[in-house]
Amino acid sequence: MKKLLLLVVLACLACAFFAVRGPAFTRFWKRWLVVSVPMAKADALIVLGGEPLARPTEAARFYKAGVAPRVFVTGRGDAGTNRRILLESGVPADRIVLESRSITTQSNASLLKPMLEAAKVRSALIVTSPFHTRRALATFRKVMPDITFGVTDASIGWWSRPEGRGDVNRFAAIEFLKTVEYWLIYGVSPINVES
């Protein structure tokens, strides 16, 4: 119950900071939402839907660096765009596996589970936006505890510019609420997912 109360308080603080739209909120959400669990080698890369530019571009960079031999692309709406960016970035078509029905992080993990199991994936690196890293990693680890997951963030350049801060802070504020939702509905705890 204490953890739930703490998360609710953090979500309320996040919304309060967001109202200011300043750098204080940016520092706050980066401390609480962003995790990094790098992997030098993995069986697969996973590109989550929701942002069809930085995520596939970063995944293509990892693929070309030899981090993983396959790229799983998931998410209705932008899966096709993400696949196109991967192809344009030099990832061969036969190395890309597409899942285009999921609409949430939970359904990303649930619908990818049989695909990853069929491909005998034992380790995977998730590529997603910075504010989404903690919840994404916790969700995939809960849905597929037998697979070792890492996570890395991919950011669009606009977010690092002063005029883009309001956009990224808005997404981060929403992410605090989604984190509480996932904890209450799916039992996905955001605590201790760093390692």
C-alpha distance (Angstrom), angle and dihedral (degrees) to the residues before:
residue distance angle dihedral
M1 . . .
K2 3.81 . .
K3 3.80 90.8 .
L4 3.79 91.0 50.8
L5 3.77 91.8 49.5
L6 3.80 90.5 48.4
L7 3.79 91.7 51.8
V8 3.81 92.5 47.7
V9 3.81 89.8 50.5
L10 3.82 89.9 48.8
A11 3.80 90.4 50.2
C12 3.80 91.2 51.2
L13 3.80 90.9 47.8
A14 3.78 89.2 49.0
C15 3.78 91.2 54.2
A16 3.81 90.7 47.4
F17 3.81 92.0 51.0
F18 3.78 90.0 44.9
A19 3.78 90.4 58.6
V20 3.80 87.3 62.9
R21 3.84 92.2 47.7
G22 3.76 90.7 -155.4
P23 3.77 136.7 135.8
A24 3.82 90.6 -94.6
F25 3.79 90.2 70.7
T26 3.80 91.0 46.0
R27 3.82 90.0 55.6
F28 3.81 90.1 44.8
W29 3.80 97.2 53.5
K30 3.81 93.0 41.4
R31 3.79 88.5 57.2
W32 3.82 95.5 47.9
L33 3.82 106.1 30.4
V34 3.79 106.7 33.8
V35 3.79 120.6 84.4
S36 3.76 128.7 165.6
V37 3.78 123.9 -157.2
P38 3.80 104.3 169.7
M39 3.79 124.2 -162.7
A40 3.79 124.0 -159.5
K41 3.80 89.8 -162.1
A42 3.79 132.9 16.3
D43 3.79 138.4 162.4
A44 3.80 91.6 -120.4
L45 3.77 147.3 4.5
I46 3.80 118.9 -133.5
V47 3.80 119.4 -152.2
L48 3.78 110.3 -162.8
G49 3.79 120.6 -149.7
G50 3.76 122.4 -118.1
E51 3.79 101.1 79.1
P52 3.80 116.6 47.9
L53 3.79 103.3 -166.4
A54 3.81 118.7 40.3
R55 3.81 96.0 35.0
P56 3.84 97.8 56.6
T57 3.81 91.8 37.5
E58 3.81 91.2 54.5
A59 3.82 91.4 44.4
A60 3.82 90.0 52.5
R61 3.80 89.2 52.1
F62 3.81 90.7 52.3
Y63 3.81 91.3 46.1
K64 3.81 92.2 51.9
A65 3.82 89.9 47.3
G66 3.81 88.4 58.0
V67 3.80 97.6 -113.0
A68 3.83 92.5 134.4
P69 3.81 136.6 0.7
R70 3.84 96.7 -139.4
V71 3.78 137.3 44.4
F72 3.81 121.3 -152.4
V73 3.81 112.8 -159.5
T74 3.78 117.1 -161.8
G75 3.79 136.8 -178.3
R76 3.78 138.1 74.2
G77 3.77 115.2 -104.9
D78 3.77 102.8 21.7
A79 3.82 102.6 37.2
G80 3.80 90.2 96.3
T81 3.80 91.8 48.8
N82 3.80 91.3 47.8
R83 3.81 90.0 49.7
R84 3.81 91.0 50.4
I85 3.82 91.4 51.2
L86 3.80 90.3 49.3
L87 3.81 90.4 51.2
E88 3.80 92.1 47.1
S89 3.80 88.6 49.4
G90 3.79 92.2 56.7
V91 3.81 104.6 -94.6
P92 3.84 108.3 139.7
A93 3.82 116.0 -118.9
D94 3.81 92.6 -123.1
R95 3.84 89.8 59.0
I96 3.83 93.6 57.0
V97 3.80 121.8 84.7
L98 3.80 116.7 -167.5
E99 3.82 129.3 -149.5
S100 3.79 109.2 176.8
R101 3.82 106.2 168.2
S102 3.81 103.4 74.2
I103 3.79 121.0 100.3
T104 3.82 103.2 177.7
T105 3.78 137.1 41.0
Q106 3.81 88.6 -107.1
S107 3.81 91.9 53.8
N108 3.82 90.3 43.8
A109 3.80 88.3 60.4
S110 3.81 96.2 38.9
L111 3.81 95.1 49.1
L112 3.80 93.6 42.6
K113 3.81 93.1 49.8
P114 3.84 97.3 82.0
M115 3.80 90.8 40.9
L116 3.81 92.9 52.6
E117 3.79 91.6 44.4
A118 3.83 91.7 50.4
A119 3.80 89.5 50.6
K120 3.83 89.7 49.5
V121 3.80 92.1 -123.0
R122 3.81 110.6 175.7
S123 3.82 97.3 171.2
A124 3.79 133.4 27.0
L125 3.78 137.9 177.2
I126 3.82 114.6 -140.9
V127 3.81 116.3 -145.5
T128 3.80 114.4 -157.7
S129 3.80 144.1 132.5
P130 3.82 116.8 -63.7
F131 3.82 96.8 -111.8
H132 3.82 89.9 50.1
T133 3.83 97.9 51.7
R134 3.83 98.8 92.3
R135 3.81 97.0 48.1
A136 3.81 93.9 40.4
L137 3.81 93.2 51.7
A138 3.82 92.9 45.1
T139 3.81 91.6 48.6
F140 3.80 95.9 49.7
R141 3.81 91.9 45.5
K142 3.81 90.8 51.5
V143 3.83 94.8 47.1
M144 3.83 94.6 42.8
P145 3.82 109.8 25.5
D146 3.82 92.0 164.3
I147 3.81 92.7 63.8
T148 3.81 122.1 74.7
F149 3.80 109.8 -129.0
G150 3.76 131.6 -165.8
V151 3.79 127.4 -179.1
T152 3.77 136.5 -149.1
D153 3.77 131.2 -178.1
A154 3.77 129.1 -122.9
S155 3.80 120.8 -166.1
I156 3.75 132.4 -169.2
G157 3.80 112.9 -127.6
W158 3.80 93.1 -119.6
W159 3.80 91.2 68.6
S160 3.80 93.0 61.6
R161 3.80 92.5 54.6
P162 3.83 119.6 88.4
E163 3.81 91.7 -118.0
G164 3.82 90.7 52.1
R165 3.79 95.0 51.2
G166 3.82 92.3 88.2
D167 3.82 90.6 56.9
V168 3.78 95.9 49.8
N169 3.82 92.4 41.9
R170 3.81 89.5 53.2
F171 3.82 90.5 52.6
A172 3.80 90.4 47.0
A173 3.82 92.6 50.5
I174 3.80 89.6 51.9
E175 3.81 89.0 47.8
F176 3.81 91.3 59.7
L177 3.81 88.7 56.7
K178 3.81 91.9 46.4
T179 3.80 89.7 50.3
V180 3.80 90.4 56.2
E181 3.81 90.1 45.6
Y182 3.81 92.7 52.3
W183 3.79 91.7 47.7
L184 3.80 92.7 51.4
I185 3.82 99.8 38.3
Y186 3.81 104.8 31.3
G187 3.80 101.6 21.8
V188 3.81 90.8 -120.3
S189 3.77 103.7 155.9
P190 3.81 115.3 -153.8
I191 3.80 90.8 -159.6
N192 3.82 120.6 107.6
V193 3.81 99.6 -0.7
E194 3.81 95.1 131.3
S195 3.80 97.6 95.7
